[in-house]
């Protein structure tokens, strides 16, 4: 929460001297999409290049009732590129054990532990995902995400994931594909632009 100085009315992120002013309008909503129950993909297109970074926030369920190790994941493709130009690294925990995974030369960036199955009533997966310097034309694009699902049982997980798209093109389209079944109707995914450094 921002702290406003009584003396000079300056807004600060915290009380440490020298911190830049915190501006709540640094995040701007670009678009929001909801699941239909009949489609496995959600696409954000014509993304403006006027921000520094992008952030996606999602609450998700999928329609499948089939047990799936690792719970549901998202597959991310940028600018409709399905070539072997992605890498993913994951650190995953379930309260009992931790696992790690690294994949290169993939045709998607895979983000793990994001949405419960349709058979798991009222259990929702959540995720916050950042795409850094998405509008740059000189950098490969990096993704970081934290996601998790609480099932009140053995399938509960949390996952930290990093992704890489080996391409210097500015990102104008993001396609999110659920790992199994379709996005349920109580899925909501929002795209935000982040201003500043």
C-alpha positions as CSV (number, residue, x, y, z in Angstrom):
1,X,0.0,0.0,0.0
2,X,1.3,3.5,-0.8
3,X,2.3,5.8,2.0
4,X,1.6,9.5,1.5
5,X,3.9,12.0,3.3
6,X,2.1,14.3,5.7
7,X,4.8,16.9,5.1
8,X,4.9,17.2,1.3
9,X,2.1,14.9,0.1
10,X,4.5,12.7,-1.9
11,X,3.3,9.2,-2.5
12,X,5.9,6.4,-1.7
13,X,5.8,2.7,-2.0
14,X,7.2,2.4,1.6
15,X,9.1,4.6,4.1
16,X,12.6,3.9,2.8
17,X,14.3,7.1,1.6
18,X,15.0,7.3,-2.1
19,X,12.2,5.0,-3.3
20,X,10.4,6.1,-6.4
21,X,6.9,7.3,-6.1
22,X,4.3,4.6,-6.3
23,X,1.6,5.2,-8.9
24,X,-1.4,3.0,-8.8
25,X,-2.2,3.7,-12.4
26,X,1.1,1.9,-13.5
27,X,-1.2,-1.1,-14.2
28,X,-3.8,-0.7,-16.9
29,X,-6.4,-3.2,-17.9
30,X,-6.1,-4.2,-21.6
31,X,-8.7,-7.0,-21.8
32,X,-10.5,-9.8,-19.9
33,X,-11.7,-13.1,-21.2
34,X,-13.8,-15.8,-19.7
35,X,-14.1,-19.5,-20.4
36,X,-17.0,-20.8,-22.6
37,X,-16.9,-24.4,-21.6
38,X,-16.5,-25.4,-25.2
39,X,-13.0,-23.9,-26.1
40,X,-9.6,-24.9,-24.9
41,X,-8.0,-21.6,-25.9
42,X,-8.1,-17.9,-24.9
43,X,-6.4,-15.4,-27.2
44,X,-5.4,-11.8,-26.6
45,X,-4.6,-10.1,-29.9
46,X,-3.7,-6.6,-31.2
47,X,-1.9,-5.9,-27.9
48,X,-0.7,-2.3,-27.9
49,X,3.1,-1.7,-27.7
50,X,2.7,1.2,-25.3
51,X,3.7,-0.6,-22.0
52,X,7.0,-1.8,-20.6
53,X,5.7,-5.3,-19.5
54,X,2.6,-7.4,-19.6
55,X,0.9,-9.2,-16.7
56,X,-1.8,-11.9,-16.9
57,X,-3.9,-12.8,-13.9
58,X,-6.1,-15.9,-14.1
59,X,-8.5,-18.0,-12.1
60,X,-9.1,-21.2,-14.0
61,X,-10.9,-24.6,-14.2
62,X,-11.0,-27.1,-16.9
63,X,-13.9,-29.2,-18.0
64,X,-12.2,-32.6,-18.0
65,X,-12.9,-35.1,-15.2
66,X,-9.9,-37.3,-16.1
67,X,-7.2,-37.5,-13.4
68,X,-4.1,-35.7,-14.5
69,X,-0.8,-35.8,-12.7
70,X,0.4,-32.3,-11.9
71,X,-3.1,-30.9,-12.3
72,X,-3.8,-28.6,-15.2
73,X,-1.3,-26.4,-17.1
74,X,-1.4,-23.6,-19.6
75,X,0.5,-23.7,-22.9
76,X,1.5,-20.2,-23.9
77,X,2.3,-19.3,-27.5
78,X,3.3,-15.8,-28.6
79,X,2.5,-14.3,-32.0
80,X,1.0,-17.7,-33.1
81,X,4.6,-19.2,-33.2
82,X,4.4,-23.0,-32.8
83,X,8.0,-23.7,-33.7
84,X,10.5,-25.2,-31.3
85,X,11.4,-21.8,-30.0
86,X,10.4,-22.0,-26.3
87,X,11.9,-23.2,-23.1
88,X,10.4,-23.8,-19.6
89,X,11.8,-24.3,-16.2
90,X,9.6,-25.3,-13.2
91,X,9.9,-25.7,-9.5
92,X,6.9,-27.5,-8.0
93,X,5.8,-28.3,-4.5
94,X,2.8,-30.2,-3.0
95,X,3.5,-29.9,0.7
96,X,5.3,-33.2,0.9
97,X,7.9,-33.1,-1.8
98,X,9.4,-30.7,-4.4
99,X,10.3,-31.4,-8.0
100,X,12.1,-29.5,-10.7
101,X,11.9,-29.7,-14.5
102,X,13.6,-28.1,-17.4
103,X,12.6,-28.3,-21.1
104,X,14.1,-26.7,-24.1
105,X,13.3,-26.5,-27.9
106,X,9.6,-26.8,-27.1
107,X,6.7,-25.5,-29.3
108,X,5.0,-23.8,-26.3
109,X,6.0,-22.3,-22.9
110,X,4.2,-24.6,-20.4
111,X,3.0,-23.0,-17.1
112,X,2.1,-25.6,-14.5
113,X,-0.5,-26.1,-11.7
114,X,-3.2,-23.7,-12.8
115,X,-6.6,-25.2,-12.7
116,X,-8.7,-27.9,-11.2
117,X,-10.6,-30.6,-13.0
118,X,-14.3,-30.3,-13.5
119,X,-14.8,-33.2,-11.0
120,X,-13.2,-31.1,-8.3
121,X,-16.2,-28.9,-7.4
122,X,-15.6,-25.3,-6.4
123,X,-11.8,-25.7,-6.5
124,X,-10.0,-23.1,-8.6
125,X,-6.5,-22.7,-9.8
126,X,-4.8,-19.3,-9.8
127,X,-1.9,-17.7,-11.7
128,X,0.0,-14.4,-12.1
129,X,2.2,-14.4,-15.2
130,X,4.6,-11.6,-16.4
131,X,6.0,-11.1,-19.8
132,X,9.0,-8.8,-19.6
133,X,10.0,-6.2,-22.2
134,X,7.3,-7.6,-24.5
135,X,7.5,-4.7,-27.0
136,X,11.3,-4.9,-27.4
137,X,12.6,-5.8,-30.8
138,X,16.1,-6.6,-29.6
139,X,15.4,-9.1,-26.8
140,X,14.2,-12.6,-26.5
141,X,11.0,-12.7,-24.4
142,X,11.0,-14.0,-20.8
143,X,8.0,-15.2,-18.8
144,X,7.8,-15.8,-15.1
145,X,4.7,-17.2,-13.4
146,X,3.5,-18.4,-10.0
147,X,0.5,-20.6,-10.0
148,X,-1.3,-23.0,-7.7
149,X,-4.3,-25.1,-6.9
150,X,-5.7,-26.1,-3.5
151,X,-7.8,-29.2,-3.6
152,X,-7.9,-29.9,0.1
153,X,-6.2,-33.2,-0.8
154,X,-3.2,-34.9,-2.4
155,X,-3.4,-32.9,-5.7
156,X,-2.7,-29.5,-4.1
157,X,0.3,-27.8,-5.7
158,X,2.2,-24.6,-6.1
159,X,4.5,-24.0,-9.0
160,X,7.1,-21.4,-10.0
161,X,7.7,-21.3,-13.7
162,X,10.0,-19.4,-16.0
163,X,9.6,-19.4,-19.8
164,X,11.6,-18.2,-22.8
165,X,10.6,-17.4,-26.3
166,X,13.6,-17.3,-28.5
167,X,12.4,-14.4,-30.7
168,X,13.1,-10.7,-30.7
169,X,9.7,-9.7,-32.2
170,X,7.4,-7.5,-30.2
171,X,4.6,-9.6,-28.7
172,X,1.2,-8.6,-30.2
173,X,-0.7,-11.9,-29.6
174,X,-0.8,-14.3,-26.7
175,X,-2.7,-17.6,-26.9
176,X,-3.3,-19.6,-23.8
177,X,-4.4,-23.2,-24.2
178,X,-5.6,-25.3,-21.2
179,X,-3.7,-28.6,-20.8
180,X,-6.8,-30.8,-20.7
181,X,-10.4,-30.4,-21.7
182,X,-11.8,-26.8,-22.2
183,X,-11.8,-23.7,-20.1
184,X,-14.8,-23.9,-17.8
185,X,-17.3,-21.0,-17.7
186,X,-16.0,-19.8,-14.3
187,X,-12.5,-19.2,-15.8
188,X,-11.5,-15.6,-15.9
189,X,-8.2,-14.4,-17.4
190,X,-7.2,-10.7,-17.5
191,X,-4.4,-9.0,-19.4
192,X,-2.7,-5.8,-18.0
193,X,-0.1,-3.4,-19.3
194,X,2.6,-2.2,-16.9
195,X,4.1,1.2,-17.3
196,X,7.5,2.3,-16.2
197,X,10.8,0.5,-15.8
